[in-house]
Amino acid sequence: MDYTLIFGPTGSKLKEIQEKITNIDANNIICLDIEHCLKHQLSDTKKALKKVNQSIDNPKMLHITWYLPIKTVRGLWNQAFEYCLANLRGSDKPIKILLGHLIYYSDERKEFYSPINMSNLNNDDFNIKNLILLIDDIYDIFYKLTKENELYDIDLLGEYLQTFLSGIKVKPEIFFNDKEKLSSVCMGWYLKILSSIIYWRHTEMVFSETVAKNLNARFILYGVKQLTEALVNYIDPRNSNSFILYLSHIISEARRKFKNGNWPEFVENQINLIQELLKDQCLLIMPTAIDELRFQEDENLKNDKTYNDIKYNGKLNSRWPLIKEYKERTLFIQPEDLKDIEHVNIITPKYWNFGGKEKIVEYNTDSNYIKISENIIINILIQEIENQISSRDHQIVSNVDGLLIYRPLCLGKVEFSSGVDSEKKSFEDQVNSGIEKKSAFIHFYDDIKEFVKKKGEDKLQEEIINAKIMTISDKYKIKDFKLLENIVRKKTRKKLLTSGGIDIGKRKKIKEELEDENSSINIESLNLLLRNYLTEMIFVESEYASIWVFDSFMDFKNSLNNIICYFKGKNKDYNNWDLKKIKDIFKFSL
């Protein structure tokens, strides 16, 4: 019997996630929460707390990790694991899921650790087929963990300020009345917590993949702002044909086109792919399931030359609209009191209001001191987020079945974005090292038209000439590239074609083909050029990189089954475009 382990993100409410998963198909799913068992079903947990003089009727994980040493926590976790496993084994439901947290944190000892005992997992009677790590945006996690009685309860900021004050020679009444310095220190605390969350998530990502490899289990990194049913469909052992694709697409350019609360049509269509591919038992992993790098730039600050590198106003731009489209159908648990799901003001300047009704107060100021402090903090966060984006996306690409690169040249792009290019290169490295997986590059004819227009006739002429030289060289085994260049450019062609440098048969054939628009040289040259443009010169065999060009999203959607067949090895077409339409676009260069 196959089992699935799902580890929830820091600050997640596992009970609600458990309910969302089970509600997809309650008759066929049994999903048990290890931590719920540890807190409420093990009598040994309360006994352990009493031994350290803590009589708590309904203990939280915060209490358990604070008061109990690691060895005791691990022992309790093992008991809870065995209890849940016994219940899973006793169930006749086919989808068996164990839910928990992978990494614990003791704020008392400032210590990260895992409660897992690998000997429990390496069990012949417990075959873990899938290990899934759920991840979420740091802003949502921060909001949840800074609530009352949570790990980073906002009251801790007051203690932090008192500790800070004890280390400097300033009278309390002076410090607390200096809103500039007070706000700066408060922003430092926010950075400290956000950085801790980033580190926590990174630890989970590295360790979970290691555990999965040791168990020979399929590892999936899955953002909670994606469809619950898509994940359940994938892990259902009755779906033998299910597979995973990673969707690579531009992000920054689409965000720049966001106006008046409206995203470009590209974004809406791209999100619709999740549902469309689910019909083909495909789990689509979205890079924007985590959307953190969205700091708002202020044009006035950018144009102000008083200080260099001061351009952020502290606010966040709108989040990629995954939640708005599928909010109730995702694994994301939104706190009831959360008024701003975008967290626009989460890192704007604030200060601790000692003695006031509101503990945290927004600090609206034009102070250069605050602007500088704020931008320093944001730039530190950007570095930490960018570092994790790189490692996270590579980790996802390495654990999926294929790469779907969606319209990398849309919205006026003339080259792939750095993110798409990085994911493409990661895929390329895997294929060239012997790993069997495929990629599909999706383009629209309108995108190619705009690309050609922006490239310019002169540059395209040069590149088509180079493509013809390479095609002739390969076809006729001629290595004199200077000679071929002169032939293609029609420089003294008559003299060259009657010279002894090229076999007379080849001379005649080359002349005929160069003058025939539909000849194999011209068509193959165009194919070569197009593959270079539309894959940005991916260096893998053609069978691992297919190109699909469509008139519209509807045209693309109607062809999804053919694309799926390609990924599953049932379709071997690598160049999927209308040659007549392509020739019309490139006509001036042929």
N, C-alpha and C positions, 0 to 999 in steps of 0.2 A: 504493500500500500504506500502511495506517495503522499508526502506532507509538504506544506509550505510554511516557511517562517517569514513573518513580516515584522520588521522593527520600525516603530513609529519615531517621528522626529522629536527633538527636544521640545517640551512644552505642549505636546499634543495630548488631547483627551482620548485615551485609548478606548474608553467605553463607547464614546460616540462613533469612533472609527469602526469598532467592532460591530456596532448596530448597522452602520451604513453598508458594510460588507455583507453581513448576514441578510439584510433586507433585499439584496439583489435576487437571492433565490434561497429562502429559508428552508425549503424542503430538501435542499441538496448541500447546504453549507453548514458546517460546524466550525465556529471561530471562537477560540478561547483566549482570554487575556491573562498572561502569566502574572502581571503585577496586581491585577484585581484579586487573584487567588492568594498571592503573597500577603496582601494587605488585609483581606477580609475572610479568607477561608482557612488559613493556617493558624492554629492556636499557638504554635511556637513563635510566631511573630510578636504577639502581645507578651508572651513569656520573656522573650529576649529583651523587649523594651523595659519590662518591669525590673529586670536584673540591673539595668542602668538607671533605675528610679524614675522611669517614665511610664505612667499608667495612662495610656491613650486609647479611648474606645474605638475611634475610627482613624487609625493612623494613615498618613499620607506618605508617599515616597520621600518627601522632604524630611519627615521625622526619622524614617528608617535609615536614610543615608547620612543624616546628621548625627544621630545618637549611637548607631551601631557600627562596629568595626567591619572592615571589608570581609574578613573571613566569615563572620556571622551572616552578613548579607548574602554572600555567595552560597552559604549552606541553605539559607531560606529560599533563595532563588531556585536551587536544585530541587528542593522539596516541591515547590510550586510547579516547576517544570514537569516533574514526574506525575504529579496529581493531574495536571492538564493533559498530559500525554496518555494517561490511563483512560481518561474520558474520551479522547479522540479515537483511541483504539476500539473502544466499546461502541462507537457510533457506526451506523451503516451508511452515513452520508458520504458521498464520493469526494467532496471538496473539504479537506481537513486543514485548518489553519491555526497556527500558534502565533499570538500577537504579543509583543513586548517592546522593551527598550534595550538597545545594545550597549550603550555606555551610560554609566551613572556618574553623578558628581556629588561629592560631599563638600558643602560650603564650609562646614566646620573645619575640615582639613585642607580645603582648597585642592581637592584631588579628583582627577578623572580615573575611572576604572571600569572594567567590564565584569559583570557578575557571572558570565557564562563559563561553564565547565565543558570543555570540548569532548570529554569522555561521555557526557550525556548525549551529545549530538552524534558522535561516531558510534552508532548502534545499528546492528544488522537488522533489527526489527523496526527501525525508524529511518526510512529512506526519505531524506529531504531533497525534493526535486528542485524547488525554487527557494531562493533566499532574496527577499525584497527589502530594500531600505527606502523608507518614505522620507522625503525631504520637503522643507518649506522655506519661504522667504524669512530672512532674519528679522524683518520688521514685524511680521505677525508673531514670531516666536518671542521677540522682545516685549511686545504688547501683553502677551499671555503671562510671561514669566515675571513681569513687574506688577502684576495685580496683587492685591492684599493676600498675605499668607502664602504667596508663591516664592519660588527660589530667590528671585531678585526683587522682592517686595520694594516698592518705591520708597518706603520708609528708610530703607538702607542708604538711600542717598543722603538723608539727614545725618546718619551716623558717619557716612563717608566725609561729609563736610566738616563734622566735628573733629574727625581724625586729621583731616587736612589742616584745619585751623591750629591744632595742637603742635603742628610741625613748623609753623611760621610765627614770627614775632609781631603779630598784629592783634589789637584788641578786638574781641568778638563784635562789639557794637559797630566798630568801624568796618570790619569785613562784611558783616551782614547788610550794611547799608550801601555798600559799594556794588551796585547791581552788575556793573561790567565784569569785575573779578569774580563775583558770585556766579554769574551766568557762564563764564569761561570754565570754571571748575565743574559746574553741573554738566556742561557739554563733554568735559573730559570723562565724567562718570558714564555718560551714555556711550561714548566710544569704548570704554572699558568693557561694558556689558555686551555690546554688539560684537566686539572683537572676540570675546569669550565664546559667544554663540557660533561665530564663524569657525573658530578653532574646534569647538565641540563637534560641529557637523563634519569637518574635515577628518577628525579622528574616527567618527562613525563610518565615513565613506571608505577609508583605508582598511579599517579592521573588518568591516562587513564583507568586503570583496575577498579578503584573505580567508575568512571563515568559509565563505562559499566555495572557494577553490579547494580548500582542505576537505570539504564534504562532497566535492564533485557535483555541486548544485549549480543551477542556473542563477546567475546574479543579475538583479534588475534594480536600477536606481530610478525611483519613480516619484515625481512631484505630486503632492497631495491635491494640487489644483488641476488634476486631470481626472478623467472619468473612472469612477469606481467599477462600473460594469465592464469596462475594457480590461482592467486588471484581472477581475474575477474570471472573465471569459478566457484570458490567456492561461491562468493557472488551473483551469478546470481540466482534470485528466482525461475527460471524455472528448476534448477537442484536440485531436492529434495533429491537426494541420495548423494550429495557431503559431504565429511567429511575431518577431519584433522588428520594427523599423525605427530609425532615428530621422526626424525631420530637420534638415539643415536649411536655414533661410536667413535673409537679411533682417536685421532688427533696428539698428540705428536709423537707417534711411526711412523706414516706415514710421518710426517715432517722430522724425522731423516733419513728416507729412501729416501728422495728427493735428487737426484744427477744429476748434469749437466743439470739442467732445466727440468728434467723428474720426475714426480710423480709416485709412485708405481701404478700398475694396479688397486689395491683396490680403489684408489681415483677416477679414471676415471669411474669405474663401479658404485661407490656410487653416483656420480653426475648424471649419466644416469638415476638413479631411479626417479629423479624429473620428467623427461619426461614420463617415463614408467607409473608411478602412475597417472599422469594427465589423461591418457586414461581411468582410472577407476574413474574419478571425485574425485581424492584424492589430497588434498593440503598437500604437504610434507614440513614440516618446518625443515630447516637445521641449526644446531648449528654454522656452519662455515659461515653463512650469515654475521656474525660479526667475524672478525679474527684479533684480536689486540695483543694477547699475543705471539708475534713472534720476540722477541729481540735476536739478533745474539750474540752467545757466541764465544769468541776468545780463541782458545786452548792455545796460547802463554800466554795470560793473566791468564787463569785458572791455568797454571802450574807455573806461577811466584809467589813465596811465599813471595815476598816483602810486599804485602798487602793482607789481607784476603778479600774475597767476591768481588774482582775486576775481573769480567769475561766478561762483556759486552763491545763491541766495538762501541756501539751507532747506529749501523745499524739494519735494520729490515730484517728478512728472507722473502722469497717469500710468498705471500698471497695464501690461499687455492684457487684453480683455478676456482671458480664459475664464475667470470666475463669473463675470457678468453673463457669459454665454451658457455656462453649464453649472452654475453655482450649487444647486441642490444635488446635482448628480456627481459631484466630485467628492474626494476624501477630505476636503478642507472643512474644518469645523470653525465657523465664524462665531466669536464671542457675541453674546446678545447685546452687550453694551457698547460694541464697537460702532462708532458713528461714521468714521472715515475709513473705508476699506482700502483706500489708496495710501493711507498713512502719510499724507502730504506734508504735515508739520512735525513729523516724529523727531527730526533732528534740528529744527529751528531753535534759535536761542531761547533758553528758559532759565528761571532761577527758583531756588527753594524759598518759599514764602513762610518764614518762621512765624508761627503764631497765627497765621491767616487761615481762613476757612478752606481755601484751595492750597494744596501743598506745592504744586508746580504751576508757575505763572509764566505765560509767554512774555518775552522781553523784546518789544518792538523798538528798535533803535537804529540810527544811522552811524553808530560808533565804528570807526575804522578798526579799533582794537577788537571789537566783536567780529567784524567781517573777516579780519585776519585769522582769529582763533577758529572761527567756523570753517574757513577754507582749509586750514591746516588739518582739522579733524576730518573733513570730507575727503581730502586727498589721501589721507592715511587709509580711510575706509575703501576708497577706490582701489588702492593698491592691493588690499587684502581680498576684496571681492574679485578683482581681475585675476589674481593668482588662483583663486578657487574655481573661477569659471573655466580656466584653461584645463586644470586637472580634472574637473568634474565632467566636462564635455568629452575629453579624451577617454575617460573611464566609461562613459555611456556608449560611445562609438565602438569601443573594444568589446562590449558585451551585448551588442544587438546583432540581428541576422543580416541587416543591410542598411544602406544609407540612401535616403530619398532627399535629393537636393532640389528644393522647390523655387523656381524662378529667381535664380541668383543675379540675373541681369535686369530685373524689373525696376520700376521707378527711376529710370534714367541711369542705371549703373553701367559702367563700361569695363568693370572688373569685379571679381568676387570680393565680398567684404572680408576683412581679416578673420572673422569668426568662421565663416563658411569655408574659407581657404584652409584654415587650421584643421577643421574637421575633415575636409577632403584629404589633406595630407596624412592625417592619422589613419584614415581608411586605406590610403595608398600604401602606407608602411606595413599595415597588417596583411594586405593581399600579397605584397611582394615578399613577405616573410613566409608565405605558404598557407595563410589562413583563408579558407574558402568563404567569401561573402561577396555580395554584389552591390552596385550603386546604380541609381537612375537619376539622370539630370533632366528636370522638367523645365521647359521653356515655352513661351508663347511667341507667335510670329510677330506680334506688335512690339514685344521686347527686343527682338532681333532687329527689327526695322529701326528702332530708336538707337540701338547699339551701333548699327552700321552708319547711321546718320552722324552720330557723335564721333565715331572713329575717323571719319573723313575719307574722301576718295583717294587722296594721295597715299595715305598709310595703307589702305586696303589694297591698292594696286601693288604696292611693294610686297605685301604679305601673300597675295595670290601668286605673284611671280615666284617667290621663294617656295610656295607649295608646289607649283608646277615643276620647278627644278628638282625638288625631292622626289616627286612622283615619277618623272622621266628617269632619274638616276636609279630609282628602285626597280622600275619596270624593265629598263634596257641595260641595266648593270653598267652605267657610265659613271665614272668617278671624277671626271674633269668638270668640276662645278663652274669654273670660269667659262668654259666653252658652252655649257648648258645655259648659263645666264645670258650670254650673248645671243644664243638661239632663241630663248624665250622672249628677250627684249627686242628681237627682230633686228639685231645689229649685224650687218653683213651676213644675213642668213644664207643667201644664195651661195656665197663663197664658202661658208662653213659647211653647208650641206653637200657641196661638191668636192670638198677636200678629202684627203685620205684619213682624216682623224676619226671618222665614224663610218662604220660599215654601210655600204650603199643601200641595203635593205632597210636598215634602221633609219637612215637619213630620210628616205622616202616616207616611211611610216610616221616618223616624228612630225614631218612637215604637214602631212595630211591631218594628223590628229590635232595639231596646234591650231589649224585653220577651221576645224569642225567644232562648233560650240558644244555638240552632244557627244564628243569623243570620250573615250575612257580616260585620257589624260586630263581633260578639263573637268570631267565629273569627279574623278578620283581626287584631283587637286582641291576641288570645292569641298568634297567630303572631309579631306584631311584638314583643311582650313577651318571648317565648321566644327569638327571634333575638338580642335585646339581651342577655338573660341568658347564653345559651349561646355567644355569640361575644364577650361583654363589649363590645358595641357596636362591632364592627369596621366601619369606614367604607369598604367596597368594594361594588361591585355584587353582587347575590345570586349570580350565576353563578360568582363567584370564592370564595365562602365557603359551603360546604355543611354542613349539620348532620345528624348521624346519631345516633339514640338507640336503645339496645339493652337487652335484658333481662339479658344475661350476656356473658361473654367468648366463650363458644361461639357465641352468636347473632351477635356481632360478627365472629368468625372466619369464620363461614359466609357473611357478607356482604362479605368482603374483595374478591371479584371485582367486585361492583357498585361499590365504592369506587374500585377501580383503573380501571374503565371511566369513572367520573366524571373522574378525573384525566387520562385519555387522550382526553376529549372525546366519549366514546360514550354518556354518561349525563348528562342535564341536570336531574336531581332535586336541588333545593337544600335542601328541608325534608323530612327522612326520619325521621318519627316516627309513632307510633300516636296519632291525635288523641283517641280515647276514653281512652287511658291518661293522656294529658297533661291532658285535661279533668278526670279524676278527681283528679289531683294538685292542680290549681288550682281545684277546685270551689268552695271557700268564697269565692274572690275574684271569681268570675264572677256 
